[in-house]
Amino acid sequence: REHIAEQACALAPVLGKDATLNELLPLVKLFLADEQIEIKRKTLRSVAPLVETLGGDGTDAHLLPEVLAMAQDQQWRVRHSIVETMAVYAQHLGMELFNSRLKEVQERALADSVAQIRGQAVLNLSALYTKFGERWLRDQLLPGVLEAAKSTGGASYLRRITALQAVGQLAGVMAGPVVAQELVTQVAVPLSRDKVANVRIAAADALTKC
């Protein structure tokens, strides 16, 4: 079943949209509801041909309800598989649908308790910037990064480190005032004086990339 789950979505372009909706999608949904985590993961990670075939509105209506429900799954590997494909959804949903349906998932991933999920969410920033542009990033995601950089209490140092990783990631694809005026001056420089050594190390690493 794992092999079929991994290959099922690849049939969508061959079948076309109507046959995909009527014949393939019910099978995909069965895989997404399977008790075995690996079947769910293999299906989630291979959705690109299905999303491309359904288009933005079709994906929104027929696939995203299941995906959004699974985005808060207790199994971190399931959540990770969704975050891994964020760029696929951004590519085909467009800005408006992504903002209303998946932006919150991306934001939650940056604050997830699991390091692998936070790391993947940081990697996503480059693809989202490339797709939606600097203004979108500045308006929609940067406030969350700035807030994470100022978080305190408990394990908040992990959020501060994630904010610094975001700075390093974005510095590799962006240039100009956003990096210089906001990411460096409001995140990296202040956190270079953080009381937690690992945060200071992450700040130094981010500054070398800016």
Long-range contacts (C-beta under 8 A, 24 or more apart in sequence): 1-31, 1-34, 1-36, 1-39, 2-36, 2-38, 2-39, 2-42, 4-31, 5-31, 5-34, 5-39, 5-42, 5-43, 5-46, 6-42, 6-43, 6-45, 6-46, 7-46, 8-43, 8-46, 9-43, 9-46, 9-47, 9-48, 9-49, 9-50, 10-46, 10-49, 11-49, 12-49, 12-50, 12-52, 12-53, 12-54, 13-49, 13-52, 13-53, 15-53, 16-53, 17-53, 17-54, 17-55, 17-58, 20-50, 20-53, 20-54, 21-54, 21-58, 21-62, 24-50, 25-50, 25-62, 25-63, 28-63, 29-66, 32-66, 32-67, 32-70, 33-66, 37-75, 37-77, 37-78, 40-70, 40-78, 40-81, 41-77, 41-78, 41-81, 44-70, 44-78, 44-81, 44-82, 44-84, 44-85, 45-81, 45-84, 45-85, 47-85, 47-88, 48-85, 48-88, 51-88, 51-89, 51-92, 52-92, 55-92, 56-92, 56-93, 56-94, 56-97, 57-97, 59-89, 59-92, 59-93, 60-93, 60-97, 60-101, 64-89, 64-101, 64-102, 68-101, 68-102, 68-105, 71-105, 71-108, 72-108, 76-112, 76-113, 76-114, 76-116, 76-117, 79-109, 79-112, 79-114, 79-117, 80-114, 80-116, 80-117, 80-120, 83-109, 83-117, 83-120, 83-121, 83-124, 84-120, 86-121, 86-124, 86-127, 86-128, 87-124, 87-127, 87-128, 87-131, 90-127, 90-128, 90-131, 90-132, 91-131, 95-132, 95-136, 98-132, 99-140, 103-140, 103-141, 106-141, 107-141, 107-144, 110-144, 110-145, 110-148, 110-162, 110-166, 111-148, 111-159, 111-162, 115-158, 118-158, 118-162, 118-165, 119-165, 121-162, 122-162, 122-165, 122-166, 122-169, 123-169, 125-166, 125-169, 125-170, 126-169, 126-170, 126-172, 126-173, 129-170, 129-173, 129-174, 130-173, 134-174, 134-176, 134-178, 137-170, 137-174, 137-178, 138-178, 138-182, 142-178, 142-182, 145-183, 145-187, 146-182, 146-186, 146-187, 149-186, 149-187, 149-190, 149-191, 157-194, 157-196, 157-198, 157-199, 160-191, 160-194, 160-196, 160-199, 160-202, 161-198, 161-199, 161-202, 163-187, 163-191, 164-188, 164-191, 164-199, 164-202, 164-203, 164-205, 164-206, 165-202, 165-206, 167-206, 167-209, 167-210, 168-205, 168-206, 168-209, 168-210, 171-206, 171-209, 171-210, 172-209, 179-210, 180-210, 183-210, 184-210
